[in-house]
Amino acid sequence: MTAPLTALIVDDEALARRGLRLRLAAIDDVRVVTECANGREALTAIARHCPDVVFLDIQMPGLDGFDVVRELQADSMPLIVFVTAFDRYAVNAFEVHAVDYLLKPVEQARLEAAVNKARALRDVAEQRDQKSRLLDLIVALTGHSPASIEAMADARTGATFSERLTIRDGEHTVLAAVQDIAWIDAAGDYMCIHVGGKTHVMRITMNELQARLDPALFLRIHRSTLVNANHVVQIDAHVNGEYFLELSAGMRLKVSRGCRAAVARFLPH
């Protein structure tokens, strides 16, 4: 049985902490260990409770969210989900390898997606030690990463693009049909594959994975996000020129300014 995902909430606003706790309480197998009102409290609580994931506000007096991340030691680093009212911090958030970036007020669907990513990444971290020796052996014998070997195997069989992804999950191997994948986003050195309401984690870079996927099917809407065009059910344009994509699974994703051409095919001419 999988252990509950332990979570820590950090926000200088009591109302925001309460709201996030209530939303997390509606998600199965999530246990909030404590709440903190500032960065110093957060560092102490992380050392004491060793939570799986920290929902961390960015703008706080004293130590802000980025300061908290910089103060943490690598061997005690929990998964980080930034929660803020300002989207201008998004690039910095992903540069420090945050699991996700949630805008206030937090939507339940986005929160559940972030929890799924955190849970999948935690499980990968728990399996990393037992897999590391095998991965090191593969690299030593071939000189290539496992992802590169799979890509070369596809090329030898004459496949231009992958029809399914082989995702190793501990002792199990998941075969994900590419057409069923709704969207993909990066989390540090891993890719989170969202398919059939589940999140699977694949050890591969964004560029390696994108090279294996049909560009006519998968749209790059952000430096860290790919979307399956067949799963887009609605496009919302905003007055500032931004677009939001609504997927068949209910997820709502923002198109970055540099990737707006990705949605041009859907718009009336």
Buried (B, 14 or more C-beta within 10 A) or exposed (E): EEEEBBBBBBBBBEEBBEBBBEBBEEBEEBEBBBBBBBBBBBBEBBEEBEBBBBBBBBBBEEBBBBBBBEEBEEEEEBBBBBBBEEEEBBEBBBEEBBBBBBBBEBBEEBBBBBBBBBBBBBBBEEBEEEBEEEBEEBBEEEEEBBBBBBBEEBEEEEEEBBEEBBBBBEEEEBEBEBEBBBBBBBBBEBBBBBBEEEBBBBBBBBEBBBEBBBEEBBBBBBEBBBBBBBBBEEEEEEEEEBBBBBBEBBBBBBBBEEBBEBBEEEEEE
